[in-house]
Amino acid sequence: MNRQMKRAQEKAERLQKGSGVDRRAAPPSTTRRAAQQEKRKRTGARQFLREVRLELKKVDWPTRKELITYTIVVLVTITVLTSFVFAIDWVFAKLIFNLLD
Protein backbone atom coordinates (compact mmCIF):
# COMPACT_ATOMS: atom_id res chain seq x y z
CA MET A 1 0.00 0.00 0.00
CA ASN A 2 1.48 3.36 -0.94
CA ARG A 3 1.69 6.36 1.37
CA GLN A 4 -1.19 8.23 -0.20
CA MET A 5 -3.59 5.29 0.16
CA LYS A 6 -2.45 4.71 3.74
CA ARG A 7 -3.07 8.35 4.64
CA ALA A 8 -6.51 8.28 3.04
CA GLN A 9 -7.37 5.12 4.95
CA GLU A 10 -6.17 6.61 8.24
CA LYS A 11 -8.19 9.78 7.60
CA ALA A 12 -11.31 7.73 6.88
CA GLU A 13 -10.79 5.75 10.09
CA ARG A 14 -10.39 8.95 12.13
CA LEU A 15 -13.57 10.36 10.63
CA GLN A 16 -15.46 7.16 11.43
CA LYS A 17 -14.34 7.33 15.04
CA GLY A 18 -15.76 10.84 15.25
CA SER A 19 -12.40 12.47 15.76
CA GLY A 20 -13.03 14.94 12.95
CA VAL A 21 -9.58 16.49 13.47
CA ASP A 22 -7.33 16.13 10.48
CA ARG A 23 -3.76 16.09 11.75
CA ARG A 24 -0.96 16.04 9.21
CA ALA A 25 1.65 14.31 11.36
CA ALA A 26 0.88 11.33 13.54
CA PRO A 27 2.55 11.08 16.95
CA PRO A 28 5.77 9.06 16.96
CA SER A 29 4.25 6.30 19.11
CA THR A 30 1.60 5.54 16.50
CA THR A 31 4.13 5.42 13.69
CA ARG A 32 6.28 3.04 15.73
CA ARG A 33 3.28 0.85 16.42
CA ALA A 34 2.34 0.87 12.75
CA ALA A 35 5.88 -0.13 11.82
CA GLN A 36 5.80 -2.99 14.31
CA GLN A 37 2.46 -4.18 12.97
CA GLU A 38 3.84 -4.06 9.41
CA LYS A 39 6.76 -6.18 10.57
CA ARG A 40 4.41 -8.71 12.13
CA LYS A 41 2.40 -8.97 8.91
CA ARG A 42 5.41 -10.29 7.00
CA THR A 43 5.51 -13.97 6.30
CA GLY A 44 8.55 -16.17 6.51
CA ALA A 45 10.43 -17.68 3.61
CA ARG A 46 8.81 -21.08 4.09
CA GLN A 47 5.29 -19.59 4.01
CA PHE A 48 6.19 -17.51 0.95
CA LEU A 49 7.49 -20.55 -0.96
CA ARG A 50 4.41 -22.56 0.03
CA GLU A 51 2.14 -19.81 -1.33
CA VAL A 52 4.20 -19.54 -4.53
CA ARG A 53 3.86 -23.28 -5.05
CA LEU A 54 0.08 -23.09 -4.55
CA GLU A 55 -0.20 -20.21 -7.03
CA LEU A 56 1.88 -22.06 -9.63
CA LYS A 57 -0.50 -25.00 -9.37
CA LYS A 58 -3.30 -22.64 -10.45
CA VAL A 59 -1.46 -21.58 -13.61
CA ASP A 60 -2.90 -22.84 -16.89
CA TRP A 61 0.32 -24.10 -18.48
CA PRO A 62 0.47 -24.44 -22.30
CA THR A 63 0.45 -27.86 -23.86
CA ARG A 64 3.48 -29.14 -25.75
CA LYS A 65 1.83 -28.33 -29.11
CA GLU A 66 1.01 -24.77 -27.99
CA LEU A 67 4.54 -24.30 -26.69
CA ILE A 68 6.05 -25.37 -30.01
CA THR A 69 3.67 -23.06 -31.89
CA TYR A 70 4.51 -20.09 -29.64
CA THR A 71 8.23 -20.78 -30.01
CA ILE A 72 7.99 -20.87 -33.82
CA VAL A 73 6.00 -17.62 -33.84
CA VAL A 74 8.62 -15.91 -31.69
CA LEU A 75 11.53 -17.14 -33.81
CA VAL A 76 9.86 -16.10 -37.07
CA THR A 77 8.99 -12.67 -35.64
CA ILE A 78 12.55 -12.14 -34.45
CA THR A 79 13.93 -13.16 -37.84
CA VAL A 80 11.59 -10.84 -39.74
CA LEU A 81 12.23 -7.86 -37.48
CA THR A 82 15.98 -8.41 -37.50
CA SER A 83 15.98 -8.57 -41.32
CA PHE A 84 13.89 -5.39 -41.47
CA VAL A 85 16.22 -3.47 -39.17
CA PHE A 86 19.26 -4.79 -41.08
CA ALA A 87 17.75 -3.64 -44.40
CA ILE A 88 16.95 -0.16 -43.08
CA ASP A 89 20.46 0.13 -41.61
CA TRP A 90 22.04 -0.99 -44.87
CA VAL A 91 19.99 1.50 -46.93
CA PHE A 92 20.82 4.41 -44.63
CA ALA A 93 24.51 3.45 -44.58
CA LYS A 94 24.60 3.41 -48.40
CA LEU A 95 22.85 6.80 -48.54
CA ILE A 96 25.23 8.37 -46.04
CA PHE A 97 28.32 6.96 -47.76
CA ASN A 98 27.08 8.20 -51.15
CA LEU A 99 26.43 11.66 -49.74
CA LEU A 100 29.86 11.89 -48.13
CA ASP A 101 31.78 10.64 -51.19
N, C-alpha and C positions, 0 to 999 in steps of 0.2 A: 504494500500500500504506500503510495507516495505521500509526501508531506501535506500537500494541499487537500487530499482526500481525508487524511487523518485529522487535520484541523477542522474540516467541515463536519466530520463525524463527532468530534469533541464538542463543537459548537451546538450541534443538534442535541446531543446528550445533555448539555448544560441547560438548554432551553426547555427540554422535557422535564428536567428536575425543578424548573421554576426559578432557576437562578437568575435568568434574564440579563446578567452582567456579562458583557463580552470582553474578557481580558485577553490582551495580546500575548503576554508571556505567562506561562504556567509556573507555579512555584517549583523550586528545584526538587523538592521531595516527590512531587508527582511525576516529574520527568524521570527520576531515578526509578521509581516504582514501575513506570511504563517500560523502561529499559530492561528491568529485571523480568517483567512479564513476557517481553519479547524474547528474552533469552530462554525462558522456560518453554515457550511455544516451539522452539527448535526441536527437530527430531534427530536421533542419532544416525550414524552411518548405516547400521544394520536395518533400521526402520526405513530409511530412504531407499536402500537397495531392494528391500522387500516390496515397497510400493512401485518402484520402477519395473520390477519383474511382473507385478500384477498388471500394470499398464501395458507392458509389451505383449502380454497374453491377449489383450483386447484389440490389438492392431490387426487389421485385415491385410495380411501379407499377400503379395502377388504370387500367382502360380508360376511354375517354371516357364510355361509358354508366354505368359505376360511379361515375365522378366526378360526373356530373349527378345521379344518384340520391342520393349522399351529400350533395351541396349542397342539394338539395330537402329532405332529411330535416333538415338543420341549420337551414335557414330556417324550416321549419314548427315545429320544436321551439322556436326562439327566439321566434317569434310567439306560440305557445301560452303559454310561460312568462312572457313579457312581459305578455300579457293577464291572466294569473292574478295576477301581482304587482300590476298596476294595479287589478284588481277588489278585491283584499284591501286595498290602500291606500285606495281610495275608500270602502269599507265602514267601515274604522276611522276615517277622517277624518269621515265623517257621524256615527258614533257619538260621537266626541269632541266635535264641534261641538254635537250635540244635548244632551250632558251639561253642557257649559259654558254653554249658553244658558238 
